[in-house]
Structure formats: C-alpha cells, structure tokens
Amino acid sequence: MSKPKVFEKPTGVKDYLPEAAAKLRSIELNVMQCMERWGYREIITPTLEYYDTVGVASSTEDKKLFKLLDRNGTTLVLRSDMTAPIARVVSSLLQNEAFPLRLSYQANVFRAFEAEAGRDAEFFQTGVELVGDASSESDAEVIALAIACLQAAGVKQFKIAVGHVGFLNGLLQETLKHDAEAQTLLKGCLLNRDYVGYREALQELQLTERVRGELEGILRLRGGQEICRQARELTEDPVAQHAIAHLCEVWDVLQAYGVSDHVLIDLTMIGDFSYYTGMTFEGYAADLGFPVCSGGRYDNLLKQFGRPAPATGFALKTNRILEVVGRETLGRRLRKTLVLYTAGRRADALARAAELRTEEGRTVETRLIPEGFFVAVQGLPYDDVLEFVGEG
C-alpha cells in the first residue's frame, strides 16, 4: 500500500492563503457589485450536474470533464463552466420569466488537463449571461460591461479583442466549399493562435494564388474600425458580409459607451467554433499571456434544454486577474485590534470587543491571558492593543 499523501495536492489545484484569499474575494465582490449596477441578478447553481444534460451541453471537450458515478450508477460531472447550468435554469425554474434575462454568477469550475500542461484544474469565474436578446446592442452591452468589470477588479491596462465566427465560416465556405477537412484544419490553427501552422497549411493545400491570398489576408485583419472596410473587400460571401455588418454595429455602440479605445477587431479570433455562433471576444491584460476574460454569442445552447433563445455573455477568469492586480484591490486597510483579558474581566473585554466590531474597517481579536501574566505588545501585528486585567 502506498504511503498516505499528507501535504500533497492533486495536480492542477492550489491553496489560497489568507492574503490571496482576501484579494480574490475583494475582486469578486467589486465585480459582482459592478454587475448588479448594470441590472444583473446573481444566480447560484450546483457544483455537480448530470452528464447527460449539462455535461453534454457544455462547451468543454468530453475528455476534459471530471466525471463520477452516484450510488445509482448515474454519471455526474463537476461543472466545467457556468453557461450550461444557467441555460438549464433559464429553461426550467425561470421558464415563466420574460426575456431578456440578465443573470450573474461567481463560482469555481473544473476541467481536467494533462498533468504536464501546467494548467489549473479548478479555477474561479465571475460572469454574466444576457438571454433573449439577439441584437448588436446586447453584444455591445456585455463587452462594455466586461470592460467595466475589469476596471472594477483593478486591472489597469488591457485590450478586448473582438471577432465573429460567421466571418471565417463564410469566407471558408466561399473558398473551400467542398473541403470540410481543410476548413477544420485552418480553424484549428486559428483557434490555437498557430499562425505559422496556418500559413504552412495553406501552402500544402491545392489552392489558386487568389484564394491563398484571400485566406492569408485574414491574418492582417486586426485593428480598429478600418478592419470592417478591409474585411468587406476580402469576401463577397453573404454570411461573412452579415458578420462584418454586425461587428460594425457593435463597434458603433461601443463608441457610444465611450469604451472603443479598449477594443480592437481581430478576425483571426474565432473562439470555440463548435460552440459560439456569432460575436466572440477575449480580454488580455498587459504582461499576461493568457486571457483574463472571454465571451461571446451562443444562440444554439438554450434549445438543447427546450427553450430556444439567443444568448450572449462572458466570464472573468478571477484567479488570473489575481496574478495581475496589486494590493490596491483590497481597498482601505483594516485596522487590527487585539483585546487581552484575564478571566475576571472577561465580560467587560468581550463587550468592548463586540462594540469595536461594529465599527467599519476594523477587525478585533480577543485573547485570554492568565492572571499576572505579562504580554509584550511591542512588535505584535496590531494597530491597537487593549488590556482588561486585574479586578476591574
């Protein structure tokens, strides 16, 4: 029998010590308050879901789901995202509520990765879902809210990259109509940001110079509002043209919000092309190679639960944000007070501690000391030390 693991943890999970935990909760609180001000109501769903419903409907690959069996042999999953569970609730417990629905959440989610990948298996998300509105206004709203939430979380420098799966789908259908395998290969390269592999794949395909030039042109479609014009000129496909028109409308709304300086159009970004149906976006903080938020439109999910409806949303990757924000996330430092007391003064000391705890911005600890025992208070990590000793 192997020796019990006393201090080790499973791969991909971590402990959050008090300072980090305080930062994490502060980020979550600030972001949830921001979402509430925009009209989003918090929802809490179970950590465990049925594989046959939420597990199958989620955007997570099957091999990345944590599965387990209940006593009846039914397969359950640890939730791998929050979008599918919320879709289940919208289609059941909230089925009589009128659209649009604005819902927010904060939760830990679980995904199984290869041990050598060095990625978290448990991580924290704070996000929103806007259900029942298919307009460009709703897409722009969730992007603008994501920007406001990143600012509320304390992220100072970031960019939101916005794309649209319809543009690439249309362009590939126009140029590689009868080669589904090539379409999937090129989409996979873009999904993984493998631009070298994308160019190599184009060279290996039997394409005319014109088609190869069009498909290579995608890699240059990153920038501001001018990308809308350039993309229109690259293809005549109606699906692609509709996607660009939608993105242009979203951009106009973001300008009205006054946040377009934080946004760039990136038509190489397609998100999970098997899940998203329209606009997608990712937020990148300065000096961090991983996205700190991601989202987009997923109009096909709700019909899997019997209540077809368009939907859009995003999730902040809260534990990644923890890596980029400083101590200012905690806000005003709490004043720490220690109340020392002997048994004879216990009632007075605990009453005073209770009174002090009503003051905002103060924490109070209490400690019983033996009669006649001296405590050296210098050097202790407290702003105030109150002593209740003696007869009183």
Phi, psi and omega in degrees: 000135181288154181292135179303142179274110186274312185250349184284156175238156174300153179299134174094359177242159184215160173266145175247110180288167190310315182295315179294320179297320179296319178297314182300313180293326178295317177300311181301316181297313181297320181290316180296324176294322176298314180297321179298322179294337178269005175093016181263132182258138184286143175230144178236128179240165183293153174291326179260138177224165175285135179297319186293344180248279184294320181299314180292324185280344185291165179278000185272136176303146184302321183290348180261004178272139170275117183246149175208162181251139173275184185295339180267003180083011179278136182280126176247164175226147165286133185304132181259347172203180180251349185292313180296315176301321180292323176300320177299315182292318179301325183274355182234279185295333181251020186294338181266358177275137184286149172280155359280150175253132177244112185234144179234165182200159166221131188196160168265140179232164190227132175218137183270122177241162175299143184302323184282355182287338179069026182252156180291139173268335174237128177214171189249137178232144170229123187203184180222157170229129176249108190249133173100015179224117183263005189280162173294334177299319181290321176298317179294324180299314183291328176292314179298321178292321177300320177296314179298323181289321176298320177294318179296329180284348179100007177280119187268321183238121181199164175225144175254119177263125185244131176229189180207121183295334181295328181295310181293320178301316180294316181296317180291325177294326179288320187263332183231048189303322186255019182228076182297326180295319178293321178300314180296320179298312181293320177298320179298320178298315181292322179299323181268008181058031180265079184288328175296312178298325178297313179295320179297321179296321178297322180293328183280338179283148178277088185237152171287161179299323180296313181293317179299320178296320178297315183289326174291332181298338178303321185295343179264358185271066177222121180166213183266211185297336180298339180296330178301314180294316181297321181292322178300325182283344185278333184212152175252002181300131183296325178295315179296319180296320178296320179298316180294320178300319179296315179298322178297320177295318177300316180301317180299320179292320179296326174296320178295325175290341182080025184239008186296340177296337179273356192242142168226147176274130181224098184278001170277348183264119185239356184062199176282103189290350175272353187240308181284148183242354183205236180298138173228155176206157176223146177247130181241128175271151178301140175069016175229123186283346181259149176293143177262351172204157178204155180185188179157188184263135181222081189280353184260352188289314187298328182293340176292342179252011173088009177225078184304133179194145173289154181203153177211158181179186178202166175225133169276137176270090194297322181289333174287323176299325178303330181286338187251343181266154182265192183295341182297341179302329182287346181072212183295133181291137179285143176274123186260127181238138175246128176251115177262140180208153171262167185303324182291338181250016186304311184300315180298316184294315183290328175295318178294322178297318179297321179295316181294329182291346176281348180279132179293139176083016181232138170247147184227127173247150178238152181211125176279134176237148179295154176302133178078002181274134182259132177247123176284110185273341179294136179088351177287148185279056181228150175278328180224141173232119179251134183244128174241094184228167177082199184286324179087000000 
